[in-house]
């Protein structure tokens, strides 16, 4: 009988302490923390979804206590529904960063109604939808798209319509004074799910939006996460707020805020910096930043990484633990020219989050190549039913059986050493140890009751893992690899609604 793990991790009380104390306090919290992400978003009526959005202003929060005046898209009235499951506290306010993730299906006729609720001084706003053939009505003509004028004018709202012709991960953003409005937060994601049914070899994950990422049997996945990378320059936000205060009623002169030289000091994943990004989705501490970034997986699972560059800079997304196979770029599936049944995307250890570009990739982890038994050589467990090394992978634990029974090749780390012990739960093993029937190797002390590896996923630009130029922060999160079973043999269930 499956038994979910029920360890809830709250980070809000740790947000305002010093950097070194923060890192020390958070490391044991990261591992085994039941705070997941999936791809939360809003849905519309099947076949012809309608999304009513509004652009408006609010204050967003940062881990160092800074409040940044920002603009963002939000829901103009209650949405039709939430996906992938009724997450705790799911909501869609009138302003959020990033904007609501719009989840549709291939072939849908999509309508987006945009109302401009920004302060009068901000002027017009709009939505650009790269990758789609869009028709727009209402509002006024703009340079890149039809624009919604400030509320109260006769031509305020705009309606954008398009057909979701291809599955994949896409972005949307303002096309009005984009150097300022995208910086202020007017950006979001669109997920187009494939129309094909689940191939026989694919099994839809409990919280996956679909069984495959594309209309291709080789794009199966078990779990998925969305990572929107962006940055903010606090001086621009302060100047924009000052300009807004200078003109409270229409008509207002065009807003002029210097956006160069560009020197951002806040770096965000899904609108939050570390450690906020590892708190729950829809956490009340961040009312205008509802999405988190806290990937979890079980060994051997296929994890779909949906990666979007939403800012002005390229951020190297570096993920530890394994390479990821790229499936698609900008919604274009990469297949072999000689054999279309086979994927042709590269294996990457770092994804360059190019501004305006999306990348879909598959990540998995088995412990293959580590050259030791990741479940502990002294526990007496079996791999493929054998006590000795054997070919292949165990179908349940996904252990790499040729390494079965091999001891850890170095002295296990001292659990009191920050850089080693706590990153790996106090031992170099995945889990299942600690019970009398499965003792830990001599000299190893268990720190985390659930076991599991923690790998840092972060920007490979060192400055971008800071908040206000102070480490740690910014574009950093932890991948948690949970053991497939606990010491009592109960299957681990990762509950993405938490």
N, C-alpha and C positions, 0 to 999 in steps of 0.2 A: 504494500500500500504506500503510495507516494505521500511524503510528509514534507510540506514546504518549510523552509527555514524562516524563522520569524525574528530576525535580529534587525531592529530598526535603528538607523544611524542619524543623528541630528547634529548638524554642523553649526547651527546659528549661534550657539553660545561660544564658538571658537573664533568668530570672525574678527574680533577687534583686539586680539592680543598680538604681541610682538612676533617678528618673522621667525626667529629661531624657536621660540616657545610654540609657535603655531605649527611648525613642521614636526617638532617632537611630539606634540599632542595628536596630530592628525594621522601619523603613520599607523599606529595600531587601530585607528578608527577606519582607515581605508579598507583594510583587508576583512572580508566577510561582511561588509556593510550592505544591507539590503535596500539599496537606493538605486533604482534602475532608470532606464531612459526610453527604450524602444524608439518609435518615431511618432510622438504625439502630434496630433493635428486635428483639423475639422473636416467634415465631409458634407456633401450636399445630396440632394435627391438623385437616386440612381439614374444614369442616362443623361440628365440635364441639370447638373448641380448649379445652384445659384449661391454666390458668396457676397454678402453685403458687408463691405469694409468701410472704415473711416480712418482718415489720417488725423492724429491729434498729438498733443504734447503731454509729457509727464516727467517726473524725476525717476531716474534709474539709480540703483545702488551698486556700490563697489565694495570689495572686502576691506578696504582701508578706511571705510566710513564716508567716503566721498559720495555726494549725490550729484549726478550729472543730468542737467536739463537736456531732454531728448525728444525727438519726434519718432513716431512709429505708427504702423498700421495696426488696426484692431477690428473687432467685430462690431458692426453697426446693428445691434440687436442680437438675440440669441441665435447661435448657429444651428443647423439641422441636426448635427451629431458630432461626436468625438470619436477618434480612432487612435490606437487599435483596440482599446478596451476602456471601460469606464474607470480611468485612473482616479485615484483619490484626489478630490478637490479640483477636478478638471474644470477649466473656465476659459473664456475668451473675452478679455476686457476691451475697452475702446482704444487702448494703446498698448502694444507690447513690442519688445525687441528680442529676437527678430519677429516679424509679423507672423500671423497665423500660417501654419503649414497647411496648404490646401491639398487634400488627398482626393484624386479623381481616378477614373478608369479609362483605359484606351478606348477611343471612340466617343467618349462623352462630349456633349455640346456644353461648354462651360461658359457661365456668365459671371462677371465680377462687376458689381456696382460699387463705385467709389465716391464717397462724400468727403469733402475737405473740411475737417474740423480744426485745422491748424490756426494759430493766432493770425489776425489780419496781416500783420507785418511779414509773415512767412510767404505770402503770395500764393500762386497756384501750385498744385501738386498733381501727380499722375502715377501711372503704373506702366512700366515697360516689361514685356513678357518674352524674353529671348527664346527662340526655338519654336514659336507658334505664329501662325498666320492670324493676326488679330484685326477685327473690325471694331471701331469705337464710335459711339454716338454721345451727344450731349457735351457740356463743357465748352471749351474753346480750343482752337488749334494751338499746338505747342511744337517745339523743335523736334522732339522724339516721339511724342504721343499726344493724344487729346488730354487736356488738363482740366481738373476740377478747380474752380475758382473758390475763394473763401466763402464759407457759409453766409447766407444772407443776400448773396447776389443772385441774379435771375438765371444764370447758367452754371450753377455750382456743381452738379453731379455729372459723372461720366459712367457710361456702361461699356465694358470691354467684353467681346465675345470671341471665342475661338473653339476649335475642335482639337481635343487631345489626341493627335494622330499617332504619336509614338510613345511607348512606355519609357520610363527613366526618371532621373532626378533633374529638376530644373530650378531656376531662381526667378524672382521678380524683384523689381526695385523702382524707385522714382526715376522718371525721365525729365524732371523739372529741376533746373539748377542742381544737377546730380552731384557735383563736387561738394555741395553743402548738404543736400537732403539725404543722400546715402550715408554720409558721415553722421548725420543726426540720428540715423536709425531706420530709415524707410527702406526696408529690404525684407525678403522672406523667401520661402521655398514652396515649390509645387512638386508633388509626387504623382506620377502617372503610372498606375498599375497595369500590367499586361492583361490582355483579354483572353489569352489562351488558358485552358484548364490546366490543372496540375498534372504533369507527366507522372507515369507510374513510379518512376524512381524518386520523385520529389514528395516530401511530406511537409505540409505547411506548419510552421511553428505556431505555438499557442498565441503568440503576440506578433507574429509576422503579418504584414499587410497582404501578402500574397505568397504563393508557393514558389514562384520564380520572379526574378527581378526583371526579366525581359521575356519576349516570346521565343524562348530558346531553352531546350531541356537542360543545357549545361549551366544554367544560371540559377539552379536551386539554392535555397538558403534556409537556415533554421531560425535566425535571429537577425535583427537589423537595428542600426543606429544612424542618426543624422548628426553631422558635425558641420555647423556653419561658422566659418572663421572670419572674424572682422576685428577692427581696431577703432579706437576713439582718441581724439586729441582734445583734452579738456578745455584748452583755451578757446577752441572754436565753439564749443558748447556754451561757454560763458559769454562770448561775444554775441552769439545768436540770442541768448536770453536777454542781454542788454538791449539789442536791437528791437526785440519784441516789445519790451517795456516802453520803448520810445514812441510807439504808435499802437494804441489800443483799439482804434476804430478806423474803418475805411473812410476815405482812400488812404493808402500808405505808399510811400515811395518804395521803389525796389530795394530789397534788403541787400546790403553789401557787407559780407563777412569774409575776411581774408582766410583762405584755405591753404596758402603757401607762405613760407616753407612748411612742409607737413612733417610734424614730429609727434606721433601718437604716444601717449603714456598709459593707455589702458588697452589690453589685448584680451579678446573675448572668444569663447566657444559657445555658440547658441545663446549669445547675449550675456553670458556670465563669465567671471574669472574664477580661477581656483582660489579658495575651496568651494565657493558658492556653486560652481557647476556640478559638484558631486552631491549636493543636497537634492531633495526630491523634486520631481517635476511638479509645477503648480504650488511650490512651497509658499506660504503666506509672507515669508521674509522678503520675497522679490515679486511683488504684485504685477509688475510690468515686464518681468523676465521669466516666463513660465517654463521654459525648456531647459533641461539639464544636459550634462554630458558625462555619463557614468556607466561605461559598458561592462557587462558581465557575460560570461559564457561558461559552458561546460566543455571539457576536452573533446576535440573532434567535431564540434559544431561548426557549421559554415555561417560566418557572421558577415552580413552585408553592410559595408561601410558606405554611407551616402555622404560625400564630402563636397562642400561648396565654398568657394572663395567669394566672400561677400564684401570685402573691404577694398582699399586702394593698394594694399601691399601684398606681396607674395609671402605666405607663411609656410615653411616646410613642416608638414605634419609627419612627425617621426613616431612610429609605433614599435615598441619592443615586443619580443616574444616570437615573431615570425615575419616573413614577408606576406604581402597581400597580392592577390592576382587581380589586376585591373580588368573589369568587365567592359566598361564604357566610359567615354568622355563626351560631355555635353549631350547625353542621351543617345549617342551613336555607339552601338554594340560593336566591339572589335572581334571579328571572326577571321578565320583563315581564308585567303582567297582560293586556295586549292581544295579546302574541305570546309564548307560552311557549317558543318556540325561541330567543329572544334573552335574553341576560343583562341584568340591571338594576342590578348593583352599581356603586357609585361608583368613580371614579378617585381614589386617595389618594396623597399624598406622605409621609404619616405615619399609621401605624396606632396607635390608642390601645389599648394592651394592657390592657383593663379586667379587673380581678380576676375570675376565674371564667368568662371569655369566650374563645371561640376565633374566629379569623378565617382564612379561606382566601382567598388572592389570587394573581393571576398577574402576574409581572414579566417584562418583556423589555427588551432594549437593542439599538439598531441604529446609534446615532449620529445619527439623524434630528434635525434642528433645530440642530445644533451649528454649521452654516454653514462647515464646512471638511472637507476630505477626511481622514477619520480614519485612512486607510492611508498618507497622505503624498502630497502633490501631485507630488513629483519622482520617484516610484518607477517610473513608467511602467506601472503595472498597469492592467487594464481593469475596467470596471464594466458589466455586461450586455453584455460583448464590445466595448465602445466606449471610446475614449480621452477622449471629451468627455462632458459631463453628459447624462443621459438620464432618462426617467421610471422610477419603480419602484425595486426593490431587487435587488441581485445575488443570484442563487439560492444561491451558494456562500459568499461572504464576508458576505452580508447588508448590504453597504454601501448607504447611501442615495445612489442614483446622481445625483439632482439636485445633490448637493454634490461630485460627483467632480471632481477636479482643482483644487478651491479650496484656496489656501494657508491656513495657519494665520493667523488675522486679527491676531495680535499677535506680538511678538518671542518666539521659543521661550524657555522658562524656563532660567535658569542651573541646570545639574544639581547644583550645589553648594548651591543654596538648598533648605532642607529642605521648606518648605511647598509648593513647586511641583514641582521636578524629580523628586524621588524618588517622589512620589505617582503620577506618570505615567511611570514607567520611565525617566526622564531625557529624555523627549520627549513632545510632545502627541499622539503617534500610537499606534495600536492595536498595531502589530507589523509583521512582514514586512520591516522595514528592517534595514540593517546589512550585508547581503551586497554584494559588488561590483556585482551586477546590480540591486540596490535600495538605492542610497546614501541616507543620511539627508539632510535639508535642511541647508544650510550653517549651521554654528554649533551644531548639535545633537549632543550626545554620548549614546551609548547606555549606560544604567546596567544594565538588566535584559536578559539574553541572550534571554529569551523574549518580550519586549514585553508588551503588555496594560495595561489600565487598572486602577487600584485605587480603588474608591470606599468611603469610610467608611460603614458602617451602624451606627447607634448610638442610644442614648437621646437625645432632644432636651432632657432635663433635665440641665443641665451637671453637677450634683452626682453624677449616676448614671454618669458616665464617669470615676469615681474609684474607687480601692480604699483603704479606710481614710482617705478624704478626701484622697488624693494622686492627682494626674493623672499619667499616663494609667492607665486600668484600667476596671473595671466593665463596663457594658453597651456594649461596643464591639467591632466586628469589621470585616473588610474584604471587600467583594465584589470578586472578581477576574474581569475580563472577558478571556478569553484570545483571541488571534488564531486564526482557524479553521485557519490553516496556518502552518508555519514558513517561513523564508526559502528553504528548499530545496523547498517545495511539499508537504511531508508534512502530512497532516491531523492536527490536534490531537485527542487523545483524553484526556478527563478521566476518570481512573480513580478511582471513588468507593470502591474497596476500600483505598486507601492510608491 
